[in-house]
Amino acid sequence: MAVLLDLTRCCSSCCSPGASLLQEADLHVFLLCGAESNRRENGLSDPILGSHRSVHVLDSGSTAERLYRLKRSLDDLDLSAVRVLTTARRREVLARYQEMLFTAVYTFDYDVTQADKLTCSDCCGSAHTDSPEGEAEEEVSAFLQQLPALKGDIRTLRSTLIPDCFGHGFSTRSGGVSYIPTLSSLNLFSSSRRRDPRAVVEENRRRLAVHAGFHPMPLRLVKVNHASDVWVLGKPEPESYDSMVTDQTGVVLAGQGADCLPILFADPVKKVIGAAHAGWRGTVMGVATATVDAMVTNFGCRYGDIVVAVGPSVGVCCFTLDREQAADFISIHPDCVPDPESARPHVDILLANRVLLQRRGVLPEHIHDNMDATRPPVTPCTSCNPDDFFSHVRDGLNFGTQVGFLWIKESGEQVSAPESQMGQQGGP
């Protein structure tokens, strides 16, 4: 277990009621102090620091930096439960940072001490002021922006099929600030069940936007439900949806994936775009065809004008299902399941989506996936390429997420950063 002893508003570790914890064994004690130059003024002498075998002093940088160091230490120690000893006023401050820098994986148990219970008059009478909520967010953002990129620079992949009147790309895993191995480094989705917090993911998205040329437009991700609902922007937003379509400029649509297919749709005639997340369930339910149907129904598109690019996703080499589930893909096309007699047959989700789209009227040459031999190879297997992509199949529950993103360019707009073509490796 970890204990965070908040000394920011105490004159010394002996003043705080939690000082006795320094004598307890089997605890990792973190002392949240003021500036390092004030360590001795705050009473943190070497004898006190040496009184416990596992004392970590957080005394340099902003509050955001010190709590970020706490998080990294917790992750290194594989700890998630933290007991916090602080005052009522400081609890409100720390809770704001907790919301931005931690997720529900971590539990914080606040042990609040009233100011009049502090053991010296200096601490009781001090009139400290803390940063309001807006300033705390700015502090966290500024701190994360100055962190170095991990795993090299950002690299995005582009399809040669989507015309230049659209901006688009598929992210890889390099160039972000996420440090946990399975999330490192450009993880673009924050979940309460994972250790990458909202603020870190927002910084990763900001870096992607700057690199790809759509900053400061918002990146709008689908609300994954592993189904086939489509949100037409401008209409009421559904509770969940795995696809979006629009003819609006000024917004970037994104479909996420970590083995599931991020699929981008574009009609250069009507200037309409779509983005979808297609897992195996969504594929069977027809999310790809539901997307092109929505483009046709709501914007007057023609199936023959729509082009489709499928991003990095798990290949038939690495993806298996139970026989009953695989049977749904056999019904789409027998070639989708090359080994139907296996206990867990391999399933080709890419082929299934291509078959369904072609049946709906999308031209075969208007689908850019790994079956298009006339273009550079696309949709590399996420599970087979750990240096480049996140994978749920490979990494388990604490996996990262990449996205396919697409927007309609304003007249005369240019993408600010050059991109590598899909199927080619290399930096910007």
C-alpha positions in Angstrom: 0.0 0.0 0.0 1.1 3.6 -0.6 0.6 6.6 1.7 0.8 10.1 0.5 1.6 12.5 3.3 0.8 16.0 2.2 3.3 18.4 3.7 2.7 21.2 1.3 0.9 23.3 3.9 2.8 21.9 7.0 6.1 23.3 8.3 7.6 19.8 8.8 6.8 16.1 8.6 6.7 16.1 12.4 3.9 18.7 12.4 1.6 16.5 10.3 -0.6 13.9 12.2 0.6 11.3 9.7 4.2 11.5 10.8 3.8 8.3 12.8 3.4 6.4 9.5 7.1 6.8 9.0 7.6 4.2 11.6 5.3 1.6 10.1 6.7 -1.2 8.0 5.4 -2.5 4.6 4.3 0.9 3.4 5.6 3.0 0.6 5.4 6.5 2.0 5.4 9.5 -0.3 6.1 13.0 1.1 4.5 15.8 -0.9 6.6 18.8 0.0 7.4 22.3 -1.2 10.4 23.2 -3.3 13.5 21.1 -2.9 15.5 24.2 -1.8 13.1 24.4 1.2 13.6 20.7 2.3 15.6 21.5 5.4 13.3 24.5 6.3 10.4 22.0 6.1 12.0 19.7 8.6 13.0 16.9 6.2 16.3 16.2 7.7 18.3 13.1 6.8 17.4 11.3 10.1 13.7 11.7 9.4 14.1 10.5 5.8 16.1 7.5 7.0 13.5 6.5 9.6 11.6 4.4 7.0 13.0 2.0 4.4 10.7 3.2 1.7 10.2 7.0 1.8 9.9 8.9 -1.5 10.2 12.7 -1.4 8.2 14.7 -4.0 9.7 18.1 -3.6 10.6 19.5 -7.0 8.6 21.1 -9.8 4.9 22.1 -10.0 2.1 20.2 -8.2 1.4 18.5 -11.5 4.9 17.3 -11.9 5.1 16.0 -8.3 1.9 14.1 -8.6 2.9 12.7 -12.0 6.1 11.4 -10.4 3.9 9.8 -7.8 1.9 8.1 -10.5 5.0 6.8 -12.2 6.3 5.4 -8.9 2.9 3.7 -8.2 3.0 2.1 -11.7 6.6 1.0 -11.2 5.7 -0.6 -7.9 2.4 -2.0 -9.3 0.4 -0.2 -6.7 -3.0 1.3 -7.1 -4.3 2.0 -3.5 -3.2 5.3 -1.9 -4.1 6.6 1.5 -3.8 10.4 1.5 -3.3 12.4 4.7 -4.1 16.1 4.1 -6.4 18.9 5.2 -9.9 19.6 3.9 -8.8 22.5 1.7 -5.9 20.6 0.3 -8.1 17.6 -0.4 -10.1 19.7 -2.9 -6.9 20.7 -4.6 -5.5 17.2 -4.8 -8.8 15.8 -6.0 -8.6 18.1 -9.0 -5.2 16.8 -10.0 -6.3 13.2 -9.3 -9.1 13.5 -11.8 -6.7 14.6 -14.5 -3.7 12.5 -13.8 -5.2 9.2 -12.6 -8.0 6.8 -13.6 -10.5 4.7 -11.6 -7.8 2.0 -11.5 -6.3 4.0 -8.6 -8.2 4.4 -5.4 -7.5 7.4 -3.2 -8.7 7.2 0.5 -8.5 10.7 1.9 -7.8 11.0 5.7 -8.7 14.6 6.3 -7.2 16.5 9.3 -8.8 19.8 10.4 -6.5 22.7 10.4 -6.9 23.2 14.2 -5.5 19.6 14.7 -2.1 20.5 13.3 0.5 20.5 15.9 2.0 24.0 15.6 0.6 27.5 15.4 2.4 28.4 12.3 0.5 25.8 10.2 -2.8 26.6 11.9 -2.6 30.3 11.2 -1.1 30.2 7.7 -3.4 31.6 5.0 -2.3 29.6 2.0 -4.0 30.0 -1.3 -4.3 27.2 -3.9 -4.7 27.4 -7.6 -8.3 27.4 -8.8 -9.5 24.6 -11.0 -8.8 26.3 -14.4 -5.2 27.1 -13.4 -4.7 23.5 -12.3 -5.8 22.3 -15.7 -3.4 24.7 -17.4 -0.6 23.6 -15.1 -1.1 19.9 -16.0 -1.4 20.7 -19.7 1.8 22.8 -19.7 3.7 20.1 -17.8 2.7 17.4 -20.2 3.5 19.5 -23.3 7.1 19.8 -22.2 7.6 16.0 -21.8 9.8 14.4 -24.5 8.2 12.1 -27.1 8.6 8.4 -26.5 9.5 5.7 -29.1 10.6 8.3 -31.6 8.6 10.9 -33.6 4.9 10.6 -34.5 4.3 8.6 -37.7 1.0 8.4 -39.5 0.0 6.3 -42.4 -2.1 7.5 -45.4 -4.1 5.8 -48.1 -3.3 6.7 -51.7 -7.0 6.2 -52.5 -8.4 9.1 -50.5 -8.3 12.4 -52.6 -6.4 15.5 -51.4 -9.6 17.4 -50.8 -9.7 15.4 -47.5 -7.2 15.3 -44.7 -6.7 11.9 -43.2 -4.4 9.3 -41.7 -4.0 6.3 -39.4 -1.9 6.7 -36.3 0.8 4.4 -35.1 2.1 4.0 -31.5 5.1 6.3 -31.6 5.6 9.9 -30.6 3.3 10.3 -27.5 4.0 10.6 -23.8 2.3 7.4 -22.5 5.0 5.5 -20.7 3.3 2.2 -19.5 4.7 -0.5 -21.9 1.4 -1.7 -23.4 0.2 1.9 -23.8 3.4 3.5 -24.9 3.4 5.9 -26.4 0.7 7.5 -28.6 -2.3 6.0 -26.9 -5.4 7.9 -28.0 -8.2 6.6 -25.8 -8.6 6.9 -22.0 -10.6 4.2 -20.1 -11.4 4.0 -16.4 -10.1 0.4 -16.6 -6.6 1.4 -17.8 -3.8 3.4 -16.3 -3.5 6.1 -18.9 -5.4 9.2 -17.6 -7.5 11.7 -19.5 -4.8 14.5 -19.4 -2.1 12.2 -20.9 -4.5 11.0 -23.7 -5.5 14.6 -24.5 -1.8 15.6 -24.8 -1.3 12.6 -27.2 -4.3 13.8 -29.3 -2.9 17.4 -29.3 0.4 16.1 -30.6 -1.3 14.0 -33.3 -3.4 17.0 -34.4 -0.3 19.3 -34.7 1.6 16.7 -36.6 -1.3 15.8 -39.0 -2.4 19.4 -39.6 -5.9 19.5 -38.0 -5.0 21.4 -34.8 -7.0 23.0 -33.2 -10.1 21.2 -34.7 -11.6 18.7 -32.3 -11.0 15.0 -32.7 -14.4 13.3 -32.4 -14.2 9.5 -31.7 -17.0 7.1 -32.1 -18.6 5.8 -28.9 -17.7 2.1 -29.2 -20.6 -0.3 -28.6 -19.4 -3.1 -31.0 -22.6 -2.7 -33.0 -23.7 -0.9 -36.2 -25.4 2.4 -35.1 -24.4 5.4 -37.1 -24.5 9.0 -35.9 -25.3 11.6 -38.6 -23.7 14.8 -37.2 -26.3 17.5 -36.9 -28.9 15.1 -35.7 -29.4 14.2 -32.0 -26.4 12.2 -30.7 -27.2 8.6 -29.9 -26.1 7.1 -26.6 -23.6 4.9 -28.4 -22.6 4.5 -32.0 -19.7 2.8 -33.9 -19.8 5.1 -36.9 -20.2 8.8 -37.8 -20.9 10.6 -41.1 -21.0 14.3 -42.0 -20.6 16.9 -44.7 -19.4 19.5 -42.2 -16.0 21.1 -42.2 -14.2 22.0 -39.0 -14.5 18.6 -37.4 -12.3 15.5 -37.5 -14.0 12.1 -37.4 -12.1 9.2 -35.9 -12.7 5.5 -35.6 -10.5 3.8 -33.1 -9.0 0.3 -33.0 -6.5 -2.0 -31.3 -7.2 -5.0 -33.6 -10.6 -3.8 -34.6 -10.8 -2.1 -38.0 -10.7 1.7 -38.2 -12.4 2.4 -41.5 -12.5 5.7 -43.3 -15.1 6.6 -45.9 -15.0 9.5 -48.4 -17.2 10.7 -51.2 -15.2 13.3 -53.3 -18.3 14.2 -55.3 -20.6 15.2 -52.5 -17.7 16.0 -50.1 -19.1 13.7 -47.4 -17.0 11.6 -45.0 -17.5 8.8 -42.5 -15.4 7.0 -39.9 -16.2 3.6 -38.3 -15.0 1.1 -35.7 -15.6 -2.4 -36.9 -14.9 -5.2 -34.5 -16.0 -8.7 -35.3 -19.4 -8.2 -33.8 -19.9 -4.9 -35.6 -18.7 -6.5 -38.9 -21.4 -9.2 -38.6 -24.0 -6.6 -37.7 -23.0 -4.6 -40.8 -21.4 -1.4 -39.5 -19.5 -0.7 -42.7 -22.6 -1.1 -44.9 -24.6 1.0 -42.4 -22.1 3.8 -42.8 -22.3 3.9 -46.6 -26.1 3.6 -46.4 -26.2 6.7 -44.1 -24.0 8.6 -46.6 -26.4 7.7 -49.4 -29.6 8.3 -47.5 -28.7 11.5 -45.8 -26.4 13.3 -48.3 -27.4 11.8 -51.7 -24.1 10.0 -52.2 -23.8 7.2 -54.7 -22.3 3.9 -53.6 -20.0 3.9 -56.7 -18.5 7.3 -55.7 -17.5 6.3 -52.2 -13.9 5.3 -51.5 -13.0 3.3 -48.4 -9.6 2.9 -46.6 -9.2 0.3 -43.9 -6.5 0.9 -41.3 -4.2 -1.3 -39.3 -6.0 -4.2 -37.7 -5.6 -7.8 -36.7 -5.0 -10.2 -39.5 -6.4 -13.6 -40.2 -3.0 -14.9 -39.0 -3.7 -13.9 -35.4 -7.4 -13.7 -34.9 -9.6 -16.7 -33.8 -13.2 -17.2 -32.6 -15.3 -20.0 -31.3 -16.9 -22.1 -33.9 -20.4 -20.7 -33.4 -19.0 -17.2 -33.8 -16.9 -18.1 -36.8 -20.0 -19.6 -38.5 -21.4 -16.0 -38.9 -18.3 -15.2 -41.1 -18.7 -18.4 -43.1 -22.2 -17.2 -44.0 -20.7 -14.0 -45.3 -18.2 -15.8 -47.4 -16.5 -19.2 -46.9 -13.1 -17.8 -47.5 -13.5 -15.7 -44.3 -12.7 -18.8 -42.3 -9.8 -20.8 -43.8 -9.9 -23.5 -41.1 -13.5 -24.1 -40.1 -12.9 -27.5 -38.6 -10.4 -26.1 -36.0 -11.5 -25.8 -32.4 -11.0 -22.1 -32.7 -11.0 -21.2 -36.4 -9.1 -18.2 -37.8 -11.3 -15.4 -39.0 -10.6 -12.8 -41.7 -12.5 -9.7 -40.6 -10.9 -7.7 -43.4 -12.3 -9.9 -46.1 -15.7 -10.0 -44.5 -15.9 -6.1 -44.6 -14.8 -6.0 -48.2 -17.4 -8.6 -49.3 -20.2 -6.8 -47.5 -19.2 -3.4 -49.0 -18.9 -4.8 -52.5 -22.3 -6.4 -52.2 -23.8 -3.0 -51.2 -22.3 -1.4 -54.3 -18.9 0.0 -53.4 -16.6 -0.7 -56.3 -13.8 -3.2 -55.6 -11.1 -0.8 -56.7 -12.5 1.8 -54.3 -11.6 -0.3 -51.3 -8.0 0.1 -50.0 -7.1 -2.9 -47.8 -4.5 -5.6 -47.9 -6.2 -7.3 -50.9 -5.5 -4.3 -53.2 -2.4 -5.4 -55.0 -2.3 -2.3 -57.2 -1.4 -0.1 -54.2 1.2 -0.2 -51.5 0.3 -2.9 -48.9 -2.1 -1.6 -46.3 -3.7 -2.7 -43.0 -0.7 -4.4 -41.5 -1.5 -6.9 -38.7 -1.6 -5.0 -35.4 -0.8 -8.2 -33.5 2.3 -9.0 -35.6 3.8 -5.6 -35.4 4.4 -4.7 -31.7 6.8 -1.8 -32.5 4.2 0.0 -34.6 0.8 -0.8 -33.3 -1.3 -1.5 -30.2 -3.1 -4.9 -30.0 -5.7 -6.2 -27.6 -5.1 -9.8 -28.8 -1.4 -9.5 -28.1 -1.3 -7.2 -25.0 -4.3 -8.1 -23.0 -6.7 -5.8 -21.1 -4.4 -2.8 -20.6 -4.0 -2.2 -24.3 -3.5 1.1 -26.1 -5.6 2.5 -29.0 -4.7 3.9 -32.4 -7.2 5.7 -34.7 -8.1 6.4 -38.3 -9.0 10.1 -38.7 -10.6 12.1 -41.5 -11.8 15.6 -42.2 -13.0 17.8 -45.1 -10.5 20.4 -46.0 -11.5 24.0 -46.3 -10.9 25.6 -49.7 -7.1 26.1 -50.1 -6.3 24.2 -46.9 -3.0 22.3 -46.9 -1.9 19.5 -44.5 0.9 21.1 -42.4 3.0 18.0 -42.0 4.0 15.5 -44.7 2.8 12.0 -44.1 4.1 8.5 -45.0 2.0 6.5 -47.4 0.2 3.5 -46.0 2.3 0.4 -46.2 5.6 2.4 -45.9 7.5 2.9 -42.7 9.3 6.1 -41.8 8.9 9.4 -40.0 7.4 12.6 -41.2 
